Amino acid sequence: MLGGCVSVFELLSKKKSFALPWIGNPFLNRLGLHKARIRLSGAILKLRRLQNFSRPKHYEQFLRDGVVAIPDYLPKSVFESLKPEALQCFKAAEAETPLLTHMVSRGFGEKQALSSGFDRFDGGTLNRFLEISAERTPNCADFAKQLDLSQLYGKAAGSLAHPEKFWLYQTLHGDDQENPDDQKLTHRDTFHSAIKLWYFLEDVELEHGPLEYSVGSHRMTPERMQWEYDGSIRASTIGIGRRRGGAFRASDADMAQMGFAPPIPLPVKANTLVLADIRGFHRRGHAKPGSQRHAIYANIRPHPFNPIRL
């Protein structure tokens, strides 16, 4: 009995998996549980944003489009100090733990610890995350603490500054024919708005598999809400072992039904900051196996039902 009482609190948590007993309850989702969680989290986000009186540059574009790319983000001299520091960290990590280019296991992989971070696979795509510290990477640490940056993502996410959430991030594309990367399917990460950002250290061309984003698809239109409702019914009722996670995938037909354009690639030059609401539909672009991207990355995902900006 106690377990059942405790699990009901998952409804007011970050959790999104429809394999959970309350979130995935078919009867409650037919009554509109999933839609209620979306609406409540949206109302609370507005409340948290009101607690931040700043009006950062690019924030209005972010609200409109769900994504913003800011070229020449740092002064040239600052960028030229930061870039070699970051790339040297990637080089040192590779000398200690070589990059794997072949992974047999499928889907979203477990973290594999490194001395200064971790590796994680999406199918055949390797994601390497390396720690940022004032001692080892002082310029990168200063970037993570930058006021303009924290004001922008803090306003967007309804959060305080979180420099501890920043990582050096290396993406190494695998062979999608051999081991598909599900992140290259159109999807939205979760039911509530949350922020991911990438500050790119090198040019990202189409062959490097840039972020692809459906501009404006973060908005919860009536058509989008109906799609979310239908998805919650499917996820609540499919059999055990089928996809019951909360990161819904969308087909081209789904996107058209919602009135959204398919995601478009966002190639960028080095020294570009990209910030995106990952409730919007996006995907990792396809790339030639062995292609790499290097960035500073952060995932800012406040508790969706906490009305206090933390």
Phi, psi and omega per residue, in radians:
M1 nan -0.763 -3.134
L2 -1.074 -0.722 3.131
G3 -1.036 -0.716 3.114
G4 -1.145 -0.668 3.133
C5 -1.172 -0.702 -3.131
V6 -1.170 -0.713 -3.043
S7 -1.158 -0.370 3.124
V8 -1.105 -0.406 3.131
F9 -1.235 -0.186 3.061
E10 -1.090 -0.410 -3.140
L11 -1.147 -0.448 3.119
L12 -1.931 0.631 3.125
S13 -2.095 3.122 3.036
K14 -1.281 -0.230 -2.992
K15 -1.076 2.544 -3.054
K16 -2.337 -0.102 -3.042
S17 -1.261 2.275 3.109
F18 -1.415 0.040 2.978
A19 -1.388 -0.233 3.105
L20 -1.347 2.564 -2.952
P21 -1.125 -0.659 -3.110
W22 -1.515 -0.828 3.134
I23 -1.064 -0.629 -3.121
G24 -1.689 0.336 3.141
N25 -1.230 2.033 -3.070
P26 -1.056 -0.725 -3.107
F27 -1.120 -0.813 -3.128
L28 -1.137 -0.628 3.123
N29 -1.258 -0.548 3.022
R30 -1.129 -0.536 3.090
L31 -1.370 -0.170 3.085
G32 1.878 0.387 -3.128
L33 -0.987 -0.865 -3.094
H34 -1.063 -0.755 3.111
K35 -1.104 -0.647 3.135
A36 -1.141 -0.701 3.101
R37 -1.117 -0.679 3.105
I38 -1.111 -0.851 -3.085
R39 -1.139 -0.748 -3.119
L40 -1.146 -0.762 3.127
S41 -1.108 -0.628 3.099
G42 -1.149 -0.726 3.117
A43 -1.135 -0.693 -3.137
I44 -1.225 -0.616 3.069
L45 -1.071 -0.761 3.102
K46 -1.036 -0.691 3.117
L47 -1.121 -0.754 3.122
R48 -1.144 -0.693 3.129
R49 -1.105 -0.577 3.124
L50 -1.167 -0.359 3.127
Q51 -1.366 -0.140 3.104
N52 -1.918 1.963 -3.032
F53 -1.510 -0.048 3.139
S54 -1.274 2.761 3.066
R55 -2.288 1.357 -3.012
P56 -1.102 2.629 3.010
K57 -1.066 2.465 3.136
H58 1.407 -0.103 -3.105
Y59 -1.161 -0.707 3.141
E60 -1.107 -0.678 3.084
Q61 -1.135 -0.696 3.097
F62 -1.060 -0.796 3.131
L63 -1.052 -0.658 -3.099
R64 -1.303 -0.802 -2.953
D65 -1.773 -0.392 -3.046
G66 1.442 -0.108 -3.132
V67 -2.652 2.558 3.081
V68 -2.553 2.387 3.073
A69 -2.037 2.190 -3.049
I70 -2.040 1.792 -3.133
P71 -1.308 2.821 3.124
D72 0.844 0.866 -3.005
Y73 -1.156 -0.743 3.116
L74 -1.804 2.652 2.975
P75 -0.954 2.562 -3.038
K76 -0.959 -0.736 -3.098
S77 -1.137 -0.665 3.120
V78 -1.183 -0.780 3.128
F79 -1.059 -0.716 -3.101
E80 -1.219 -0.286 3.024
S81 -1.537 -0.639 -3.074
L82 -1.306 -0.755 -3.015
K83 -1.015 -0.919 -3.119
P84 -1.128 -0.549 3.085
E85 -1.073 -0.803 -3.130
A86 -1.186 -0.805 -3.114
L87 -1.116 -0.572 3.083
Q88 -1.132 -0.612 3.081
C89 -1.121 -0.757 3.092
F90 -1.067 -0.740 -3.126
K91 -1.118 -0.759 3.140
A92 -1.133 -0.709 3.133
A93 -1.136 -0.661 3.135
E94 -1.204 -0.607 3.091
A95 -1.137 -0.612 3.139
E96 -1.396 -0.747 -3.132
T97 -2.341 1.715 -3.092
P98 -0.981 2.600 3.111
L99 -1.244 2.236 3.075
L100 -1.432 2.398 3.135
T101 -1.995 0.077 -3.136
H102 -2.432 2.157 3.123
M103 -2.334 2.182 -3.082
V104 -1.421 -0.700 -3.077
S105 -1.108 2.600 -3.050
R106 -1.789 2.794 3.004
G107 1.295 -2.749 -3.071
F108 -1.340 1.990 -3.001
G109 -1.533 2.938 3.064
E110 -1.390 2.712 3.064
K111 -1.179 2.422 3.067
Q112 -2.059 1.959 -2.962
A113 -1.154 2.431 2.957
L114 -2.024 2.972 3.139
S115 -1.157 -0.456 -3.096
S116 -2.241 0.454 -3.135
G117 2.837 -2.450 3.133
F118 -2.805 2.766 2.979
D119 -1.866 2.611 3.026
R120 -2.625 2.402 -3.103
F121 -1.787 2.481 2.861
D122 -1.941 1.687 -2.994
G123 1.052 -2.118 3.121
G124 -1.618 0.020 -3.124
T125 -1.589 2.204 3.126
L126 -1.601 2.281 2.993
N127 -1.953 2.071 3.101
R128 -1.935 2.185 3.140
F129 -2.003 2.192 3.141
L130 -2.087 2.445 -3.088
E131 -1.168 2.543 3.010
I132 -1.828 2.295 3.129
S133 -2.482 2.667 3.139
A134 -1.130 -0.512 -3.111
E135 -1.360 -0.781 -3.023
R136 -1.600 -0.626 -3.090
T137 -2.337 1.200 -3.046
P138 -1.074 -0.641 -3.135
N139 -1.218 -0.676 3.082
C140 -1.176 -0.655 3.105
A141 -1.124 -0.675 3.088
D142 -1.130 -0.675 3.090
F143 -1.037 -0.788 -3.100
A144 -1.122 -0.384 -3.121
K145 -1.735 0.036 -3.035
Q146 -1.044 2.321 -3.041
L147 -1.115 -0.851 -3.111
D148 -1.033 -0.675 -3.141
L149 -1.165 -0.833 -3.111
S150 -1.154 -0.570 3.086
Q151 -1.164 -0.668 -3.116
L152 -1.220 -0.935 -3.106
Y153 -1.270 -0.500 3.102
G154 -1.167 -0.707 3.076
K155 -1.161 -0.761 -3.099
A156 -1.124 -0.726 -3.078
A157 -1.604 -0.184 -3.039
G158 1.164 0.798 -3.072
S159 -2.344 2.977 2.956
L160 -1.459 -3.123 3.080
A161 -1.239 2.441 -3.140
H162 -2.398 1.235 3.128
P163 -1.088 -0.378 -3.134
E164 -1.226 -0.206 -3.131
K165 -1.575 0.034 -3.103
F166 -1.588 2.442 -3.136
W167 -2.355 2.676 2.808
L168 -1.333 2.363 -2.949
Y169 -2.352 2.159 3.111
Q170 -2.074 2.265 3.094
T171 -1.967 2.187 3.085
L172 -2.098 1.961 -3.085
H173 -1.281 2.357 3.046
G174 -1.660 -2.900 3.133
D175 -1.626 1.885 -3.090
D176 -1.195 -0.408 3.088
Q177 -1.233 -0.587 -3.108
E178 -1.469 -0.723 -3.081
N179 -2.594 1.622 -3.024
P180 -1.050 2.547 3.077
D181 -1.775 1.941 -3.096
D182 -1.129 -0.348 3.113
Q183 -1.229 -0.162 3.095
K184 -1.613 0.095 2.967
L185 -1.669 2.535 3.133
T186 -1.093 2.246 -3.074
H187 -2.754 2.934 2.896
R188 -2.148 2.526 -2.953
D189 -1.260 -0.698 -3.029
T190 -2.752 3.091 -3.020
F191 -1.404 -0.279 -3.102
H192 -2.051 2.797 3.111
S193 -1.160 2.429 3.075
A194 -2.686 2.850 -2.992
I195 -2.062 2.348 2.848
K196 -2.114 2.509 3.089
L197 -2.390 2.613 3.128
W198 -2.338 2.251 2.994
Y199 -1.944 1.951 -2.945
F200 -1.539 2.318 -3.086
L201 -1.564 -0.327 3.140
E202 -2.414 2.845 3.085
D203 -1.035 2.447 3.050
V204 -2.041 1.872 3.122
E205 -1.691 3.071 -3.122
L206 -1.010 -0.642 -3.106
E207 -1.232 -0.165 3.111
H208 -1.652 0.041 3.106
G209 1.198 1.065 -3.122
P210 -1.197 2.909 2.985
L211 -0.980 2.399 2.999
E212 -2.059 2.335 -3.008
Y213 -2.431 2.435 3.042
S214 -1.571 1.808 -3.035
V215 -1.059 2.255 3.114
G216 1.505 -0.063 -3.051
S217 -1.389 0.003 3.052
H218 -1.338 -0.251 -3.078
R219 -1.342 2.394 -3.102
M220 -1.614 1.337 3.093
T221 -1.264 2.906 3.072
P222 -0.986 -0.684 -3.138
E223 -1.176 -0.686 3.100
R224 -1.147 -0.734 -3.135
M225 -1.112 -0.658 3.093
Q226 -1.118 -0.713 3.109
W227 -1.097 -0.719 3.103
E228 -1.103 -0.740 3.124
Y229 -1.066 -0.842 -3.141
D230 -1.066 -0.688 3.124
G231 -1.133 -0.647 3.129
S232 -1.167 -0.599 3.103
I233 -1.180 -0.781 3.131
R234 -1.091 -0.823 -3.094
A235 -1.143 -0.483 -3.127
S236 -1.378 -0.383 -2.963
T237 -2.018 -0.180 3.137
I238 -1.237 2.811 -3.047
G239 -1.248 2.811 3.091
I240 -1.067 2.407 -3.113
G241 1.704 -0.306 3.067
R242 -1.497 2.962 -3.095
R243 -1.133 1.980 3.139
R244 -2.186 0.196 3.104
G245 -1.215 3.001 -3.083
G246 -1.684 0.036 3.107
A247 -1.615 1.467 -3.019
F248 -1.150 2.438 3.012
R249 -1.628 2.642 -3.133
A250 -2.276 2.318 3.069
S251 -1.457 2.986 3.065
D252 -1.055 -0.660 3.112
A253 -1.131 -0.683 3.090
D254 -1.065 -0.784 -3.114
M255 -1.079 -0.742 3.131
A256 -1.142 -0.691 3.132
Q257 -1.092 -0.613 3.122
M258 -1.433 -0.156 -3.137
G259 1.453 0.361 -3.141
F260 -1.879 2.514 3.032
A261 -1.312 2.682 3.059
P262 -1.046 2.725 3.082
P263 -1.015 2.467 3.098
I264 -1.976 2.547 -3.134
P265 -1.215 2.582 -3.140
L266 -2.134 1.262 3.047
P267 -1.154 2.518 -3.060
V268 -2.442 2.799 3.014
K269 -1.521 2.808 3.021
A270 -0.986 2.637 -3.121
N271 1.263 0.546 3.067
T272 -1.959 2.351 3.029
L273 -1.743 2.267 3.064
V274 -2.080 2.217 3.117
L275 -2.185 2.300 -3.042
A276 -2.430 2.514 2.965
D277 -1.488 1.977 -3.014
I278 -1.460 0.148 2.866
R279 -1.364 -0.323 3.009
G280 -1.309 2.765 -3.076
F281 -1.407 2.302 -3.061
H282 -2.687 3.066 3.067
R283 -2.888 2.831 3.012
R284 -1.463 2.310 -3.102
G285 -1.221 2.639 3.077
H286 -1.241 2.589 -3.077
A287 -2.605 2.812 3.048
K288 -1.131 2.336 3.096
P289 -0.914 2.334 -3.109
G290 1.685 -0.207 3.087
S291 -1.177 2.556 -3.077
Q292 -2.254 2.714 2.964
R293 -2.290 2.511 3.103
H294 -2.206 2.296 -3.056
A295 -2.709 2.941 2.802
I296 -1.755 2.361 -2.945
Y297 -2.316 2.582 3.001
A298 -2.560 2.538 3.064
N299 -2.077 1.838 -3.075
I300 -1.817 1.800 -3.008
R301 -2.292 1.392 -3.141
P302 -1.121 2.843 3.087
H303 -1.095 2.166 -3.009
P304 -1.182 -0.337 -3.073
F305 -1.980 0.290 3.061
N306 -1.687 2.057 -3.096
P307 -1.377 -0.114 -3.116
I308 -1.722 2.314 -3.135
R309 -1.245 1.992 -3.126
L310 -2.176 nan nan
